């Protein structure tokens, strides 16, 4: 973790997509991955609990979509 790191959460219902994103983000020293979420409910919970600087959010997910997550966080 660097002094200017961006605390980041990845949200995607597909494990392969999360793994690919994690591998890409691991190459960026300014990114600190603080959580990975497999659905919208996990995303809302983790975001409220961890207060990340950056949320990488899949839009099309079963249950709560990415847009639903954004609405849920604004409430």
Protein Blocks (a to p, Z undefined) as FASTA:
>chain_A
ZZkbccdddddfbfklmmmmmmmmmmpmkbccfbdcfbfklmmmmmmmnopabdcddfbd
ghjafklmmmmmmZZ
